[in-house]
Amino acid sequence: MMKNFKLKLVVLSTLSCLASGQAMADWENLPATGVSVSGGTSPYILCNTTGDFGSGSGANAPVQPSSISDTCAVLPASDPTVPDSNFTGISRIPVVNRTSSIIMNNSYTNNNDVDIGTLREYVWRRAVGGSYECIYAMKVTLKEADYNVNESGTQNFEINDMARKGWSGKTVDVAYSTVPANASPTYRVGRTFTAVQHRPGDVDQPLTGLGSSPAINGLNSWPGSASATQQQADIDTDWIDFTTDANYKDDDGSTNPASGMQYVRTSCSSGSFTTSTDAIRLRQTFQELNGDGSSDNPFIEIEVEGTLPN
């Protein structure tokens, strides 16, 4: 009886928060100096640790965050809802609200434009004393689109990491949301330019010490396991990398075409916002085979126009 009563209280509390616009957020600070882990320092903090970074299926599949006690998770009522109750009045209205197509154009597409999905961005801003604070948000939704003209069948792009630039000199907090619709959780977030491949058995928090800054680090072939060096990423305070697993069709036959909404909260100015053609990078890191079950998912990075922090 007591367990049922506690469950009812939790459900009612959650519903009440959602009805009011958002639940209180489990924002996490992302240190510019990295975090201490076994063996050294990592630029990455962990968020959702279920589902082996998207490799798990069935009983071991990733679990959607259902509570604000889940690390990094926030529960806004909708994508355009600001995920911080300190933003009130007019500051609840996004000052940036833009949608753009994700276009791939490389050797895999025979240097033709292929539209593989959409990127959605929001920015909210509020006054704090004599300064300002902003929340920057981004989310991808992929569609069925054959990008590899060199292979028979249909090869859909998979997004394992989403990176965005412009954070040098800023103290940042991060969070993510998979509501109101089902989406891929965010497994980790790093203060780094480098996305690190995660296959079953790989390290969850890559160590620093690489000595370079590739867009993707890992083993660009299948099958096999990455070396210790291929599991490293150095700190780069200008970049934040979110690890996810969004794809129109997974190699296990499932589909989860949307990433979570990825949030960064930091100081900002009252000025206007500008965009850059390479502000956001979307990476396929060869975590697994393509959704057709046989083709490779090679290292690919797509540059997408996005809003720069001001």
Secondary structure, DSSP 8 states (H G I E B T S, - for coil): -HHHHHHHHHHHHHHHHHHTTB-----EE--TT-EEETTEEESEEE---SGGGGT--GGGS-----STTSTTB--BSSTTS-S-TT--GGGGS-SEEEEEEEEE-SGGGTT--EEEEEEEEEEEEEEETTEEEEEEEEEEEE------TTSSS----EEEEEEEE--TT---EEEEE--SS--B---EEESSS-EE---TTS-SS-BS---S--SEES--SSS----SGGGB----TTEEEEEEEEESS-TTS--B-BB-EEEEEEEE-SS---EEEEEEEEEE--SS--TTSSS----EEEEEEEE---
